[in-house]
Amino acid sequence: MRERDSRQVVVVTGASGGIGRATARAFAQRGAAVALLARGEAGLKAAAEDVEAAGGVALPIEVDVADQREVEAAAARVEDELGPIDVWVNDAFTSVFAPFMEIEPEEFRRVTEVSYLGYVFGTRAALRRMLPRDRGAIVQVGSALAYRGIPLQSAYCGAKHAIQGFNEALRAELLHDKSNVRVTMVQMPAVNTPQFDWVLSRLGRHAQPVPPIYQPEVAARAVVYAADHPKRREYWVGASTVGTLVADKFVPGLLDRYLAKTGYDSQQTSQRRDPRQPRNLWEPADEDRDYGAHGDFDDRSSRRSPQVWASQHHGLIAAAGAGLVALAAGAVLARRH
């Protein structure tokens, strides 16, 4: 089914919508064979059509990433039908928008199983195949919330923090073993995805990403770059991510108070929440309807992020900065003489 010596084989979890959908398309545009792992039949079908239209080979597989056996079976099928996996992208998640005490224990458990253990199971399935070959890259799609928790998203923030710690521990183990398999993490900003239409919400108003908002293609390009350059421990996407992580490092208490004051309102639009809104916590919202990659905020979302380029070219920026310093020093010396 695949040109085994030329096509890159990529697995993307959560591939039917949002960042996962955009990432699958981005790899397909390079001619990759893309295995699409998600739950919703309609979303998966449309994502596969996207991949084929972009020039790639699509293998849609219905999987609940919270089930380790399903993830393992999917990985085996990918290698059987497409060939050895080169890149595995963990992106699948679910969440609940609500104050902590309004989230039921079984809901919190479900978010953790999908959004954290789904990454663990995906990473394990990938490593079982990559380690014997001593090659491959695993990209964890993270968030600024992997470092900084915010109100109304305690389950999601907890999962992202867990992924961060898990990924750091695994990376250290691979470095210890001198493995050529790489793991890296991409910390995302607020992204215009369908999650705000289908995540279980108990908010009074319609949920929204905290501005500034970026289009999922910005995130997808960062994921593809990270897969191509996985030696870096992590990448930051968006100036808001940089600002959040820096503030959390140096003035976390002040940030607590700021988020206590602004975090509720900034995550809700002025519109009342539709009580008929689908909930994808237990069942896929895109089983019968395709939501695509974008959410409702196209008119407020940026298609580019200069900061992403800067994050990917630290060495060039450092060299340019050193050059400017040298030129300035030379000018000062010239004036003195």
N, C-alpha and C positions, 0 to 999 in steps of 0.2 A: 504494500500500500504506500510505502514511502521510498524516496530515493535515499537509501540508507547512508550513502557516503557524502551527501550534499545537504540534505535538509536538517535544520536544527529541530530537535524535538523539545517542545515546551509544554509543561502542565500549568494550568492556571485554575486555582480554586476560586469559587465565587465568580465564575466567568460569565454569568448570564446578565449581569448588570453592573453599573457604576465603573469603578476603577478596573475591576477584573475584565469587564467587557471591552473597555478601551485598550487595556493591555493586550488582550487576545488579538485585537485588530492590529495593534502596533507590531506585534511579532509576525502576524500573517503578512503584513506589507513587505516583510523581508523574505517571504517565501517559506516561513517555518511551518512545521506540522504542529498544530496546537490541540492539545487535549483539554476540553472544556469541562470542568467539574462543577456542578451545581445541582439544585433540586428541581427547579421549575421547568416543566416540559416546554412551554411556549418560549420562555426566555432562552433556554438552551438551543432550541431549534433556530431562533432568530440569530443567536450568537454564532452558531455554526455557519449560517448563511453569510454573515458578515465576514467571517474568516475566509470562506471560499471566494467571496467577491473581491477580497483584498489580495488574493493570490496565494493563500496558504491552503493547507490540508487540515480539515476539521475532524475531530473525534469527540462528539458530545457524549458525556457519561453522567447519568443521574446518580448523584452521591450526596449523602448527608455526612459532612466531614466530622461530625461528632461521633460517628461510628467507625472505629478503627478498622474493623474488618472490611467495610465498604471501601475505605480509602486504600487499603492494601490491595484489594481486588481490582480497583481502578488502576493502580500503578502497574499491576501485572498485565492488565489488558492493554495499557498504553505501550508497554515494551513489546508485547506480542504483536500488536497491530501497526505500531509506528516505528519501533526501534528503541535503542537506548535513550533514556531521558537525559537531556543536556541541562535543562533549566527547570526548576520547580518554583512557582510563585504562589505563596500562601496569601490569600486575600479574603477568603470567605469569613463572614461574620454576621451576627445578629445583635440586637440590643433592645433596651427598653428606655424610653424617655419618661422619667418619673423621679421624684424624690426617693431616696433609698428606702424609707419605711413604707412606701407605696408599691414596692417591687416584692412580689411573693417569692419565698425561698426557692420554689421550683423554677420560677422564671430566672432568678439569678443563676441557679445551677445551669439552666439551659444556655444562657448567654456565655457562661464560662466554658461549657463543653464545646460549643461551636466556635467561639471567638478566640479561645486560648488552646484548648485541647485539639481543636481542628488543626491548628498550626503544628502542634507537637506530633500528631499522627501523620500529617503530610510530610513533615521533615523526616520523620522516621522511615516512612515508605521510600522517600527519595534517597536517603542515606544507605538503606539496605542495597540499593542498586548502584549508587555512585561510588561508595567506598571501595568495593572490590575492583572497580575500574580506575580508581584514583583520579577521578575528574568529575566535574559538574558544579553547578552553582544553584544555591537556594536563596531566594529573595523573600524576606518577610516584609509584607506591607504593614508598616506601623503608622504612628500618628504622633503629633506633638503631645497627645494625651498619654503616650507611653511614659512620659516624664512628669506631666502636669495634669492632675485630676481636676475636673470641673464639676459643678453641681448639675444634677439631673441626669448624669451619665455614669453613675458609680459602677455599674456592672461592666460597661464597656471600658472605662478607664482601668478598672482592676485587671481585665483581660489583657489590655495593651501593656500595662506595667509588667504583667507576668511574662508576656512574650519577650519583652526587653531583657529581663533577667535570664530567661531560658536561653535566648539567643547569645547573650554574652558568655554564659557558661559553656555552651556548645562550641562557640568560636574558639575559646581558650583550649578546649579539649582537642579540636582539630589542629590548632597550632602546635600543641604538645606532641601530637602524633605525626607532625610534618606532612599532613595530608594535603593533597592538591584539590580537594573538594572545598569550596568556599561557601560561607554564609554571610549575608549582609542584610541590612535593614534600611528601609526607606521611610523616614518620618514625614507624614503627610500633614498638610494644612486642612482647612475646611474645603470640601470638594462638593460640587454640584452633582450629586448622585440621587437615584430614586429612593434611597433609604428613608428620606424624610416623608415619603408617601406610604411606606410599608412597614416601618419599624413600629412595634407596639408602643403606643403613647398614651399617657394619662395626663398630658398637659392640657390646659384649657384652650390654648391656641395652637395653630399648625406649627410643627417643628421646622426649624431652619438651621443651616450651617452658620456658625459665627463668622461674620464678615472679617476680613476680605475672603471672598470665595473664588476658587479656581475650578476650571473645567477638568473633567477626568482625563482628557488627553494630556494635560500638563503632568499629571501624576503618572500616566502610562509611559510617557517618554522617560521619566526619571527611573521607572522600574526597568525598562529595557536597558538604559545606560548602566544601571547597577548590575544587571545580569551580565553585561559585557565587561564590567570592571568590578568584580566582586571582592577584590582584595581589601577595599575600603570597608571599615567596620560598619559605617552607616552614612546615609545621605539625608540632608534636610531639604525639604521642598517648601518654598514660599517664605517671604520675609516675615510673615506672621509666625511661622514655626520657629524661626531664629529668635524673634523677639520673645516669644513665650518661653523657650528653653533657657535663654539668657536670664530673663527676669526670674524664672523659677530657681535658677542656680544662685543668684545673688540677693534677691529680695523675696523669698518665698512667702514670708508672713504678710508682706504688703500685697502680694498677688492673691493670697487667700481672701483678704478683705475686699480687694477690687472685684474678684469673682463673686463674692457673696453679694455685692451691691449690683453688679451688672449681668451676672451669669444666667439668671432666670429670663430676663427680658430679651437678651441678645440671642437666645436660642429659640425664640418664638416670633412668628410674624404677627401682624395685626388681625389676621383672619382666625375665626373660630375653627377648632379642629373638627373635621368631619367624623362623626361617630361611626360611620360606615367604612372608615379607612381600613384597608386590609392589614393583617398582622402576620408577619412572616416568621414569628418566633418558633411556632410549632409546624406550620405548613408553609410551603413556598407561596409567595404572593404572585409570582409570575408563572404559575402552573397553566393558566388559561389565557394570560395576557402578557405580552412583551412590554417591558418598561424601558428597555434600551439602556444606554450608558448615562444619559443626562437626567437630572431632576427638573424641578420647576423654576430654577433660578438662572436661566441662560442670560437674561438681560442684566444680571448683576455679577456675572462670573468672568474672570480673566482667562484668556487663552494662552498667556505667556507668563513666565516668571524669570526675570533676569537673575534672581538669586539662585535659581537652579543651575544655571550656567556657571555662576561663581562657585557654587558648591562642588561642581564637577571638575573645576580647573583651579584648585588651590595652588598647585605648583606654578602655573602660569601667572596667577595674580601675585603670588609672592615674589616671583622673578621681576615682574613689572614694577612692583612696589620698591624692590631693592634698586632697580634701575633708576626710578625717580629720585630715590634718596641719594644715590650716587651723583646724579645730575645736579641736584640741589647743592650737595656738598661741593661739587666742582665749581659751581657758580659762585658760591661763597668764597672759596679759596682764590678764584680768579679776581674777585673784587678786592680781596685783601692785598693781592700782589699788583 
